Amino acid sequence: MTQASRPVTILVVDDDPLLLRMTEIVLDGLGYRVLLASSGRHALDRVEQEQGSLDLMVLDLRMPDMDGMTVLQEARRRYPGLRVLLVTGYASDNVLQTLQEVGAVGVLEKPYDVDTFAEAVQKALPLDTCP
């Protein structure tokens, strides 16, 4: 199956249920297939269930059970090509550089608006994908 013959799939990981729902609405409205995970462990389970078919993971950096850095490293260990866009309200320049060194394709700082989010997602996706 070619990339163009299946929907672009994005896994959104955040412990805030309201933010998860709002992000789902935005991404669904843009034509993406959206999966949700409310914790780091749930995210890793979803990554396994999808068996490498995720086009992007949008991942909150701060979560209570497992932080985003740990999720990023473990998910990319299992699927080295997985693209991850990190979302955070707490990032210094050193942290941002470290995140990109371990495989994040982008970092979006909170707060952001819908247009900024949609643009960051588009930039983080592989070039051959479109909703």
N, CA, C and O atoms as CSV, one atom per row, in Angstrom:
chain,resi,resn,atom,element,x,y,z
A,1,MET,N,N,0.849,-1.176,0.000
A,1,MET,CA,C,0.000,0.000,0.000
A,1,MET,C,C,0.892,1.235,0.000
A,1,MET,O,O,1.810,1.335,0.814
A,2,THR,N,N,0.638,2.150,-0.878
A,2,THR,CA,C,1.455,3.356,-0.946
A,2,THR,C,C,0.989,4.376,0.067
A,2,THR,O,O,-0.127,4.312,0.583
A,3,GLN,N,N,1.883,5.329,0.341
A,3,GLN,CA,C,1.580,6.382,1.297
A,3,GLN,C,C,0.302,7.119,0.898
A,3,GLN,O,O,-0.526,7.424,1.756
A,4,ALA,N,N,0.133,7.406,-0.389
A,4,ALA,CA,C,-1.009,8.170,-0.853
A,4,ALA,C,C,-2.318,7.398,-0.746
A,4,ALA,O,O,-3.384,8.014,-0.758
A,5,SER,N,N,-2.275,6.070,-0.642
A,5,SER,CA,C,-3.501,5.288,-0.624
A,5,SER,C,C,-4.041,5.039,0.783
A,5,SER,O,O,-5.056,4.360,0.940
A,6,ARG,N,N,-3.398,5.564,1.778
A,6,ARG,CA,C,-3.914,5.426,3.146
A,6,ARG,C,C,-3.924,6.804,3.807
A,6,ARG,O,O,-3.162,7.693,3.427
A,7,PRO,N,N,-4.790,6.964,4.794
A,7,PRO,CA,C,-4.831,8.276,5.449
A,7,PRO,C,C,-3.560,8.538,6.257
A,7,PRO,O,O,-2.942,7.613,6.786
A,8,VAL,N,N,-3.189,9.791,6.341
A,8,VAL,CA,C,-2.070,10.190,7.193
A,8,VAL,C,C,-2.525,10.017,8.634
A,8,VAL,O,O,-3.553,10.559,9.040
A,9,THR,N,N,-1.748,9.255,9.406
A,9,THR,CA,C,-2.131,8.917,10.778
A,9,THR,C,C,-1.236,9.640,11.772
A,9,THR,O,O,-0.009,9.573,11.697
A,10,ILE,N,N,-1.884,10.336,12.710
A,10,ILE,CA,C,-1.169,11.099,13.730
A,10,ILE,C,C,-1.632,10.624,15.101
A,10,ILE,O,O,-2.829,10.585,15.383
A,11,LEU,N,N,-0.683,10.266,15.940
A,11,LEU,CA,C,-0.952,9.910,17.331
A,11,LEU,C,C,-0.695,11.138,18.191
A,11,LEU,O,O,0.403,11.694,18.170
A,12,VAL,N,N,-1.692,11.561,18.941
A,12,VAL,CA,C,-1.576,12.713,19.836
A,12,VAL,C,C,-1.495,12.193,21.263
A,12,VAL,O,O,-2.342,11.414,21.700
A,13,VAL,N,N,-0.463,12.633,21.987
A,13,VAL,CA,C,-0.232,12.156,23.346
A,13,VAL,C,C,-0.210,13.344,24.298
A,13,VAL,O,O,0.648,14.221,24.198
A,14,ASP,N,N,-1.173,13.360,25.229
A,14,ASP,CA,C,-1.239,14.430,26.222
A,14,ASP,C,C,-2.072,13.937,27.389
A,14,ASP,O,O,-3.032,13.192,27.193
A,15,ASP,N,N,-1.721,14.337,28.593
A,15,ASP,CA,C,-2.472,13.907,29.767
A,15,ASP,C,C,-3.679,14.803,30.056
A,15,ASP,O,O,-4.465,14.500,30.954
A,16,ASP,N,N,-3.839,15.892,29.315
A,16,ASP,CA,C,-4.960,16.810,29.490
A,16,ASP,C,C,-6.090,16.403,28.542
A,16,ASP,O,O,-5.953,16.561,27.328
A,17,PRO,N,N,-7.209,15.877,29.072
A,17,PRO,CA,C,-8.276,15.382,28.203
A,17,PRO,C,C,-8.887,16.471,27.311
A,17,PRO,O,O,-9.265,16.187,26.174
A,18,LEU,N,N,-8.988,17.690,27.799
A,18,LEU,CA,C,-9.541,18.773,26.997
A,18,LEU,C,C,-8.621,19.100,25.823
A,18,LEU,O,O,-9.088,19.295,24.701
A,19,LEU,N,N,-7.329,19.159,26.078
A,19,LEU,CA,C,-6.370,19.432,25.013
A,19,LEU,C,C,-6.344,18.295,23.986
A,19,LEU,O,O,-6.233,18.539,22.784
A,20,LEU,N,N,-6.448,17.064,24.465
A,20,LEU,CA,C,-6.523,15.917,23.546
A,20,LEU,C,C,-7.721,16.059,22.613
A,20,LEU,O,O,-7.593,15.889,21.400
A,21,ARG,N,N,-8.859,16.363,23.170
A,21,ARG,CA,C,-10.091,16.469,22.377
A,21,ARG,C,C,-10.003,17.623,21.384
A,21,ARG,O,O,-10.373,17.469,20.220
A,22,MET,N,N,-9.520,18.766,21.830
A,22,MET,CA,C,-9.404,19.918,20.933
A,22,MET,C,C,-8.429,19.625,19.793
A,22,MET,O,O,-8.684,19.987,18.645
A,23,THR,N,N,-7.317,18.973,20.111
A,23,THR,CA,C,-6.334,18.623,19.088
A,23,THR,C,C,-6.932,17.621,18.103
A,23,THR,O,O,-6.698,17.716,16.898
A,24,GLU,N,N,-7.690,16.678,18.607
A,24,GLU,CA,C,-8.354,15.708,17.738
A,24,GLU,C,C,-9.294,16.415,16.765
A,24,GLU,O,O,-9.314,16.089,15.578
A,25,ILE,N,N,-10.061,17.366,17.250
A,25,ILE,CA,C,-11.008,18.095,16.403
A,25,ILE,C,C,-10.266,18.852,15.302
A,25,ILE,O,O,-10.666,18.817,14.138
A,26,VAL,N,N,-9.191,19.531,15.674
A,26,VAL,CA,C,-8.417,20.300,14.694
A,26,VAL,C,C,-7.829,19.378,13.626
A,26,VAL,O,O,-7.993,19.626,12.432
A,27,LEU,N,N,-7.148,18.321,14.052
A,27,LEU,CA,C,-6.489,17.429,13.098
A,27,LEU,C,C,-7.500,16.677,12.229
A,27,LEU,O,O,-7.272,16.488,11.034
A,28,ASP,N,N,-8.605,16.254,12.819
A,28,ASP,CA,C,-9.654,15.587,12.056
A,28,ASP,C,C,-10.211,16.544,11.004
A,28,ASP,O,O,-10.465,16.142,9.869
A,29,GLY,N,N,-10.399,17.800,11.376
A,29,GLY,CA,C,-10.881,18.803,10.440
A,29,GLY,C,C,-9.921,19.058,9.294
A,29,GLY,O,O,-10.335,19.490,8.218
A,30,LEU,N,N,-8.644,18.794,9.516
A,30,LEU,CA,C,-7.633,18.958,8.469
A,30,LEU,C,C,-7.485,17.704,7.603
A,30,LEU,O,O,-6.705,17.689,6.651
A,31,GLY,N,N,-8.242,16.649,7.943
A,31,GLY,CA,C,-8.246,15.451,7.115
A,31,GLY,C,C,-7.335,14.330,7.567
A,31,GLY,O,O,-7.138,13.363,6.832
A,32,TYR,N,N,-6.777,14.437,8.756
A,32,TYR,CA,C,-5.887,13.398,9.252
A,32,TYR,C,C,-6.666,12.333,10.008
A,32,TYR,O,O,-7.729,12.612,10.563
A,33,ARG,N,N,-6.142,11.123,10.030
A,33,ARG,CA,C,-6.636,10.056,10.915
A,33,ARG,C,C,-5.946,10.295,12.249
A,33,ARG,O,O,-4.718,10.357,12.314
A,34,VAL,N,N,-6.726,10.429,13.308
A,34,VAL,CA,C,-6.181,10.822,14.605
A,34,VAL,C,C,-6.381,9.712,15.625
A,34,VAL,O,O,-7.486,9.201,15.806
A,35,LEU,N,N,-5.281,9.351,16.291
A,35,LEU,CA,C,-5.315,8.420,17.413
A,35,LEU,C,C,-4.931,9.201,18.654
A,35,LEU,O,O,-4.153,10.152,18.572
A,36,LEU,N,N,-5.468,8.809,19.811
A,36,LEU,CA,C,-5.202,9.531,21.052
A,36,LEU,C,C,-4.602,8.618,22.100
A,36,LEU,O,O,-4.920,7.431,22.175
A,37,ALA,N,N,-3.729,9.196,22.907
A,37,ALA,CA,C,-3.167,8.492,24.067
A,37,ALA,C,C,-3.083,9.498,25.211
A,37,ALA,O,O,-2.628,10.627,25.027
A,38,SER,N,N,-3.526,9.075,26.390
A,38,SER,CA,C,-3.586,9.985,27.529
A,38,SER,C,C,-2.405,9.844,28.486
A,38,SER,O,O,-2.363,10.493,29.530
A,39,SER,N,N,-1.451,8.996,28.125
A,39,SER,CA,C,-0.259,8.820,28.968
A,39,SER,C,C,0.881,8.284,28.105
A,39,SER,O,O,0.672,7.832,26.980
A,40,GLY,N,N,2.069,8.345,28.650
A,40,GLY,CA,C,3.228,7.818,27.945
A,40,GLY,C,C,3.127,6.321,27.692
A,40,GLY,O,O,3.445,5.848,26.601
A,41,ARG,N,N,2.691,5.588,28.683
A,41,ARG,CA,C,2.559,4.135,28.520
A,41,ARG,C,C,1.494,3.795,27.468
A,41,ARG,O,O,1.675,2.898,26.644
A,42,HIS,N,N,0.391,4.529,27.519
A,42,HIS,CA,C,-0.665,4.327,26.525
A,42,HIS,C,C,-0.130,4.646,25.129
A,42,HIS,O,O,-0.458,3.954,24.165
A,43,ALA,N,N,0.683,5.676,25.020
A,43,ALA,CA,C,1.282,6.049,23.729
A,43,ALA,C,C,2.151,4.917,23.183
A,43,ALA,O,O,2.058,4.574,22.005
A,44,LEU,N,N,2.978,4.348,24.025
A,44,LEU,CA,C,3.852,3.258,23.568
A,44,LEU,C,C,3.035,2.039,23.150
A,44,LEU,O,O,3.401,1.335,22.209
A,45,ASP,N,N,1.926,1.789,23.851
A,45,ASP,CA,C,1.030,0.709,23.440
A,45,ASP,C,C,0.450,0.992,22.058
A,45,ASP,O,O,0.367,0.096,21.218
A,46,ARG,N,N,0.047,2.244,21.826
A,46,ARG,CA,C,-0.522,2.611,20.520
A,46,ARG,C,C,0.528,2.493,19.418
A,46,ARG,O,O,0.223,2.055,18.308
A,47,VAL,N,N,1.759,2.882,19.723
A,47,VAL,CA,C,2.848,2.769,18.747
A,47,VAL,C,C,3.005,1.301,18.346
A,47,VAL,O,O,3.152,0.993,17.163
A,48,GLU,N,N,2.975,0.402,19.321
A,48,GLU,CA,C,3.087,-1.033,19.029
A,48,GLU,C,C,1.892,-1.524,18.210
A,48,GLU,O,O,2.066,-2.282,17.255
A,49,GLN,N,N,0.688,-1.099,18.574
A,49,GLN,CA,C,-0.514,-1.527,17.853
A,49,GLN,C,C,-0.463,-1.108,16.391
A,49,GLN,O,O,-0.920,-1.843,15.516
A,50,GLU,N,N,0.081,0.051,16.130
A,50,GLU,CA,C,0.133,0.567,14.758
A,50,GLU,C,C,1.286,-0.025,13.957
A,50,GLU,O,O,1.325,0.126,12.736
A,51,GLN,N,N,2.215,-0.689,14.615
A,51,GLN,CA,C,3.322,-1.411,13.983
A,51,GLN,C,C,4.021,-0.617,12.874
A,51,GLN,O,O,4.207,-1.100,11.757
A,52,GLY,N,N,4.396,0.598,13.216
A,52,GLY,CA,C,5.186,1.398,12.286
A,52,GLY,C,C,4.395,2.165,11.257
A,52,GLY,O,O,4.991,2.780,10.373
A,53,SER,N,N,3.066,2.156,11.331
A,53,SER,CA,C,2.272,2.860,10.319
A,53,SER,C,C,1.927,4.300,10.708
A,53,SER,O,O,1.200,4.977,9.981
A,54,LEU,N,N,2.436,4.770,11.838
A,54,LEU,CA,C,2.198,6.162,12.228
A,54,LEU,C,C,3.041,7.087,11.366
A,54,LEU,O,O,4.212,6.812,11.102
A,55,ASP,N,N,2.442,8.174,10.934
A,55,ASP,CA,C,3.187,9.180,10.175
A,55,ASP,C,C,3.799,10.223,11.105
A,55,ASP,O,O,4.826,10.823,10.786
A,56,LEU,N,N,3.163,10.435,12.259
A,56,LEU,CA,C,3.636,11.462,13.193
A,56,LEU,C,C,3.059,11.203,14.569
A,56,LEU,O,O,1.920,10.758,14.711
A,57,MET,N,N,3.867,11.490,15.583
A,57,MET,CA,C,3.390,11.517,16.960
A,57,MET,C,C,3.533,12.952,17.447
A,57,MET,O,O,4.613,13.537,17.370
A,58,VAL,N,N,2.434,13.518,17.950
A,58,VAL,CA,C,2.455,14.836,18.587
A,58,VAL,C,C,2.450,14.551,20.080
A,58,VAL,O,O,1.484,14.008,20.617
A,59,LEU,N,N,3.536,14.922,20.744
A,59,LEU,CA,C,3.812,14.437,22.095
A,59,LEU,C,C,4.060,15.570,23.074
A,59,LEU,O,O,4.950,16.396,22.870
A,60,ASP,N,N,3.269,15.606,24.140
A,60,ASP,CA,C,3.495,16.581,25.210
A,60,ASP,C,C,4.755,16.172,25.967
A,60,ASP,O,O,4.959,14.994,26.256
A,61,LEU,N,N,5.583,17.138,26.279
A,61,LEU,CA,C,6.847,16.845,26.952
A,61,LEU,C,C,6.667,16.505,28.425
A,61,LEU,O,O,7.395,15.669,28.960
A,62,ARG,N,N,5.710,17.139,29.082
A,62,ARG,CA,C,5.512,16.910,30.521
A,62,ARG,C,C,4.224,16.161,30.784
A,62,ARG,O,O,3.124,16.655,30.536
A,63,MET,N,N,4.395,14.944,31.299
A,63,MET,CA,C,3.262,14.118,31.692
A,63,MET,C,C,3.622,13.422,32.986
A,63,MET,O,O,4.801,13.187,33.250
A,64,PRO,N,N,2.634,13.087,33.798
A,64,PRO,CA,C,2.941,12.549,35.126
A,64,PRO,C,C,3.548,11.153,35.174
A,64,PRO,O,O,4.452,10.926,35.978
A,65,ASP,N,N,3.100,10.211,34.357
A,65,ASP,CA,C,3.573,8.832,34.512
A,65,ASP,C,C,4.889,8.564,33.800
A,65,ASP,O,O,5.716,7.793,34.287
A,66,MET,N,N,5.084,9.194,32.654
A,66,MET,CA,C,6.299,8.986,31.868
A,66,MET,C,C,6.479,10.248,31.035
A,66,MET,O,O,5.597,10.612,30.256
A,67,ASP,N,N,7.607,10.911,31.194
A,67,ASP,CA,C,7.774,12.175,30.479
A,67,ASP,C,C,7.967,11.960,28.981
A,67,ASP,O,O,8.297,10.864,28.530
A,68,GLY,N,N,7.755,13.027,28.228
A,68,GLY,CA,C,7.821,12.953,26.780
A,68,GLY,C,C,9.172,12.518,26.251
A,68,GLY,O,O,9.249,11.824,25.238
A,69,MET,N,N,10.241,12.921,26.929
A,69,MET,CA,C,11.582,12.524,26.491
A,69,MET,C,C,11.727,11.007,26.530
A,69,MET,O,O,12.274,10.411,25.602
A,70,THR,N,N,11.244,10.388,27.591
A,70,THR,CA,C,11.307,8.927,27.716
A,70,THR,C,C,10.457,8.257,26.643
A,70,THR,O,O,10.881,7.279,26.026
A,71,VAL,N,N,9.258,8.786,26.424
A,71,VAL,CA,C,8.377,8.233,25.393
A,71,VAL,C,C,9.035,8.362,24.024
A,71,VAL,O,O,9.030,7.417,23.235
A,72,LEU,N,N,9.597,9.525,23.746
A,72,LEU,CA,C,10.277,9.758,22.468
A,72,LEU,C,C,11.400,8.750,22.247
A,72,LEU,O,O,11.484,8.125,21.190
A,73,GLN,N,N,12.251,8.598,23.237
A,73,GLN,CA,C,13.386,7.697,23.098
A,73,GLN,C,C,12.939,6.249,22.922
A,73,GLN,O,O,13.485,5.529,22.086
A,74,GLU,N,N,11.956,5.821,23.697
A,74,GLU,CA,C,11.497,4.431,23.609
A,74,GLU,C,C,10.765,4.181,22.287
A,74,GLU,O,O,10.976,3.149,21.649
A,75,ALA,N,N,9.920,5.104,21.880
A,75,ALA,CA,C,9.192,4.928,20.618
A,75,ALA,C,C,10.159,4.881,19.440
A,75,ALA,O,O,9.985,4.069,18.531
A,76,ARG,N,N,11.172,5.738,19.446
A,76,ARG,CA,C,12.140,5.755,18.340
A,76,ARG,C,C,13.101,4.570,18.408
A,76,ARG,O,O,13.662,4.172,17.388
A,77,ARG,N,N,13.294,4.009,19.590
A,77,ARG,CA,C,14.090,2.783,19.692
A,77,ARG,C,C,13.364,1.650,18.977
A,77,ARG,O,O,13.977,0.851,18.269
A,78,ARG,N,N,12.061,1.594,19.170
A,78,ARG,CA,C,11.254,0.546,18.547
A,78,ARG,C,C,11.055,0.800,17.049
A,78,ARG,O,O,11.101,-0.127,16.240
A,79,TYR,N,N,10.835,2.063,16.696
A,79,TYR,CA,C,10.579,2.460,15.306
A,79,TYR,C,C,11.437,3.685,14.998
A,79,TYR,O,O,10.973,4.817,15.136
A,80,PRO,N,N,12.674,3.467,14.585
A,80,PRO,CA,C,13.634,4.564,14.388
A,80,PRO,C,C,13.167,5.651,13.418
A,80,PRO,O,O,13.618,6.792,13.522
A,81,GLY,N,N,12.297,5.333,12.501
A,81,GLY,CA,C,11.838,6.330,11.539
A,81,GLY,C,C,10.644,7.146,11.998
A,81,GLY,O,O,10.185,8.030,11.275
A,82,LEU,N,N,10.132,6.862,13.194
A,82,LEU,CA,C,8.953,7.579,13.680
A,82,LEU,C,C,9.254,9.062,13.833
A,82,LEU,O,O,10.232,9.446,14.474
A,83,ARG,N,N,8.406,9.884,13.243
A,83,ARG,CA,C,8.550,11.337,13.344
A,83,ARG,C,C,7.766,11.810,14.566
A,83,ARG,O,O,6.624,11.403,14.781
A,84,VAL,N,N,8.401,12.680,15.368
A,84,VAL,CA,C,7.787,13.143,16.609
A,84,VAL,C,C,7.874,14.660,16.673
A,84,VAL,O,O,8.947,15.248,16.542
A,85,LEU,N,N,6.707,15.283,16.880
A,85,LEU,CA,C,6.612,16.716,17.127
A,85,LEU,C,C,6.326,16.882,18.609
A,85,LEU,O,O,5.288,16.437,19.098
A,86,LEU,N,N,7.238,17.519,19.322
A,86,LEU,CA,C,7.046,17.723,20.752
A,86,LEU,C,C,6.351,19.047,21.005
A,86,LEU,O,O,6.598,20.040,20.321
A,87,VAL,N,N,5.476,19.043,22.004
A,87,VAL,CA,C,4.747,20.226,22.412
A,87,VAL,C,C,5.073,20.474,23.878
A,87,VAL,O,O,4.955,19.576,24.712
A,88,THR,N,N,5.487,21.708,24.183
A,88,THR,CA,C,5.862,22.007,25.558
A,88,THR,C,C,5.675,23.477,25.897
A,88,THR,O,O,5.742,24.350,25.031
A,89,GLY,N,N,5.445,23.722,27.146
A,89,GLY,CA,C,5.399,25.088,27.647
A,89,GLY,C,C,6.616,25.394,28.488
A,89,GLY,O,O,6.740,26.487,29.040
A,90,TYR,N,N,7.526,24.421,28.588
A,90,TYR,CA,C,8.668,24.537,29.492
A,90,TYR,C,C,9.952,24.105,28.815
A,90,TYR,O,O,10.499,23.055,29.152
A,91,ALA,N,N,10.438,24.873,27.885
A,91,ALA,CA,C,11.645,24.429,27.184
A,91,ALA,C,C,12.686,25.535,27.104
A,91,ALA,O,O,12.413,26.641,26.638
A,92,SER,N,N,13.870,25.210,27.566
A,92,SER,CA,C,15.004,26.112,27.401
A,92,SER,C,C,15.694,25.777,26.085
A,92,SER,O,O,15.397,24.753,25.469
A,93,ASP,N,N,16.607,26.630,25.655
A,93,ASP,CA,C,17.344,26.360,24.417
A,93,ASP,C,C,18.103,25.044,24.487
A,93,ASP,O,O,18.168,24.315,23.497
A,94,ASN,N,N,18.684,24.727,25.658
A,94,ASN,CA,C,19.421,23.467,25.820
A,94,ASN,C,C,18.499,22.267,25.672
A,94,ASN,O,O,18.857,21.277,25.033
A,95,VAL,N,N,17.312,22.355,26.262
A,95,VAL,CA,C,16.354,21.258,26.162
A,95,VAL,C,C,15.909,21.089,24.718
A,95,VAL,O,O,15.817,19.963,24.228
A,96,LEU,N,N,15.631,22.190,24.030
A,96,LEU,CA,C,15.200,22.114,22.635
A,96,LEU,C,C,16.260,21.447,21.771
A,96,LEU,O,O,15.938,20.618,20.921
A,97,GLN,N,N,17.509,21.799,21.982
A,97,GLN,CA,C,18.595,21.199,21.203
A,97,GLN,C,C,18.697,19.705,21.495
A,97,GLN,O,O,18.865,18.902,20.577
A,98,THR,N,N,18.598,19.330,22.765
A,98,THR,CA,C,18.654,17.921,23.153
A,98,THR,C,C,17.514,17.136,22.521
A,98,THR,O,O,17.719,16.020,22.043
A,99,LEU,N,N,16.321,17.706,22.515
A,99,LEU,CA,C,15.160,17.032,21.933
A,99,LEU,C,C,15.372,16.758,20.452
A,99,LEU,O,O,15.032,15.682,19.961
A,100,GLN,N,N,15.924,17.713,19.751
A,100,GLN,CA,C,16.179,17.503,18.330
A,100,GLN,C,C,17.300,16.488,18.121
A,100,GLN,O,O,17.271,15.733,17.149
A,101,GLU,N,N,18.275,16.461,19.007
A,101,GLU,CA,C,19.357,15.483,18.892
A,101,GLU,C,C,18.871,14.057,19.082
A,101,GLU,O,O,19.423,13.130,18.490
A,102,VAL,N,N,17.825,13.869,19.914
A,102,VAL,CA,C,17.317,12.513,20.145
A,102,VAL,C,C,16.197,12.130,19.184
A,102,VAL,O,O,15.618,11.051,19.311
A,103,GLY,N,N,15.886,13.000,18.226
A,103,GLY,CA,C,14.987,12.578,17.187
A,103,GLY,C,C,13.710,13.361,16.984
A,103,GLY,O,O,12.926,13.007,16.103
A,104,ALA,N,N,13.460,14.402,17.750
A,104,ALA,CA,C,12.260,15.204,17.499
A,104,ALA,C,C,12.429,15.956,16.186
A,104,ALA,O,O,13.483,16.540,15.936
A,105,VAL,N,N,11.399,15.944,15.349
A,105,VAL,CA,C,11.479,16.671,14.081
A,105,VAL,C,C,11.041,18.119,14.254
A,105,VAL,O,O,11.175,18.930,13.337
A,106,GLY,N,N,10.525,18.435,15.421
A,106,GLY,CA,C,10.122,19.801,15.711
A,106,GLY,C,C,9.674,19.928,17.141
A,106,GLY,O,O,9.323,18.946,17.796
A,107,VAL,N,N,9.692,21.160,17.617
A,107,VAL,CA,C,9.218,21.459,18.961
A,107,VAL,C,C,8.306,22.669,18.853
A,107,VAL,O,O,8.697,23.703,18.311
A,108,LEU,N,N,7.100,22.539,19.365
A,108,LEU,CA,C,6.120,23.612,19.349
A,108,LEU,C,C,5.920,24.071,20.774
A,108,LEU,O,O,5.570,23.283,21.652
A,109,GLU,N,N,6.146,25.354,20.997
A,109,GLU,CA,C,6.010,25.887,22.349
A,109,GLU,C,C,4.601,26.396,22.604
A,109,GLU,O,O,4.018,27.101,21.779
A,110,LYS,N,N,4.059,26.023,23.775
A,110,LYS,CA,C,2.749,26.494,24.217
A,110,LYS,C,C,2.909,27.907,24.760
A,110,LYS,O,O,3.979,28.247,25.263
A,111,PRO,N,N,1.901,28.717,24.675
A,111,PRO,CA,C,0.635,28.502,23.981
A,111,PRO,C,C,0.803,28.754,22.488
A,111,PRO,O,O,1.707,29.476,22.069
A,112,TYR,N,N,-0.059,28.164,21.707
A,112,TYR,CA,C,-0.036,28.339,20.255
A,112,TYR,C,C,-1.469,28.399,19.761
A,112,TYR,O,O,-2.392,27.968,20.453
A,113,ASP,N,N,-1.651,28.935,18.563
A,113,ASP,CA,C,-2.990,28.984,17.980
A,113,ASP,C,C,-3.148,27.855,16.966
A,113,ASP,O,O,-2.191,27.140,16.668
A,114,VAL,N,N,-4.344,27.702,16.446
A,114,VAL,CA,C,-4.654,26.600,15.531
A,114,VAL,C,C,-3.788,26.667,14.277
A,114,VAL,O,O,-3.280,25.642,13.822
A,115,ASP,N,N,-3.614,27.856,13.717
A,115,ASP,CA,C,-2.821,27.992,12.492
A,115,ASP,C,C,-1.365,27.603,12.719
A,115,ASP,O,O,-0.764,26.918,11.890
A,116,THR,N,N,-0.801,28.039,13.841
A,116,THR,CA,C,0.588,27.692,14.165
A,116,THR,C,C,0.730,26.192,14.358
A,116,THR,O,O,1.707,25.591,13.912
A,117,PHE,N,N,-0.253,25.586,15.026
A,117,PHE,CA,C,-0.237,24.140,15.237
A,117,PHE,C,C,-0.322,23.398,13.907
A,117,PHE,O,O,0.458,22.479,13.657
A,118,ALA,N,N,-1.264,23.793,13.057
A,118,ALA,CA,C,-1.435,23.127,11.763
A,118,ALA,C,C,-0.169,23.242,10.922
A,118,ALA,O,O,0.215,22.286,10.249
A,119,GLU,N,N,0.472,24.383,10.954
A,119,GLU,CA,C,1.713,24.581,10.196
A,119,GLU,C,C,2.834,23.696,10.742
A,119,GLU,O,O,3.586,23.100,9.971
A,120,ALA,N,N,2.949,23.609,12.070
A,120,ALA,CA,C,3.985,22.777,12.686
A,120,ALA,C,C,3.779,21.303,12.338
A,120,ALA,O,O,4.743,20.582,12.079
A,121,VAL,N,N,2.527,20.860,12.334
A,121,VAL,CA,C,2.227,19.470,11.975
A,121,VAL,C,C,2.621,19.217,10.524
A,121,VAL,O,O,3.264,18.212,10.223
A,122,GLN,N,N,2.243,20.112,9.629
A,122,GLN,CA,C,2.559,19.943,8.208
A,122,GLN,C,C,4.068,19.878,7.990
A,122,GLN,O,O,4.549,19.060,7.205
A,123,LYS,N,N,4.814,20.736,8.680
A,123,LYS,CA,C,6.273,20.743,8.551
A,123,LYS,C,C,6.896,19.462,9.110
A,123,LYS,O,O,7.933,19.011,8.623
A,124,ALA,N,N,6.270,18.880,10.126
A,124,ALA,CA,C,6.820,17.691,10.777
A,124,ALA,C,C,6.548,16.406,9.996
A,124,ALA,O,O,7.235,15.403,10.188
A,125,LEU,N,N,5.558,16.439,9.125
A,125,LEU,CA,C,5.214,15.249,8.351
A,125,LEU,C,C,6.213,15.019,7.224
A,125,LEU,O,O,6.838,15.960,6.735
A,126,PRO,N,N,6.356,13.771,6.820
A,126,PRO,CA,C,7.186,13.500,5.640
A,126,PRO,C,C,6.646,14.262,4.425
A,126,PRO,O,O,5.444,14.509,4.324
A,127,LEU,N,N,7.523,14.622,3.525
A,127,LEU,CA,C,7.139,15.424,2.364
A,127,LEU,C,C,6.101,14.746,1.467
A,127,LEU,O,O,5.325,15.428,0.798
A,128,ASP,N,N,6.079,13.415,1.448
A,128,ASP,CA,C,5.167,12.717,0.541
A,128,ASP,C,C,3.784,12.451,1.136
A,128,ASP,O,O,3.012,11.675,0.573
A,129,THR,N,N,3.462,13.083,2.265
A,129,THR,CA,C,2.160,12.870,2.871
A,129,THR,C,C,1.314,14.129,2.732
A,129,THR,O,O,1.816,15.252,2.764
A,130,CYS,N,N,0.044,13.907,2.579
A,130,CYS,CA,C,-0.923,15.000,2.606
A,130,CYS,C,C,-2.262,14.388,2.994
A,130,CYS,O,O,-2.558,13.247,2.641
A,131,PRO,N,N,-3.067,15.153,3.721
A,131,PRO,CA,C,-4.360,14.594,4.146
A,131,PRO,C,C,-5.313,14.407,2.988
A,131,PRO,O,O,-6.439,13.948,3.182
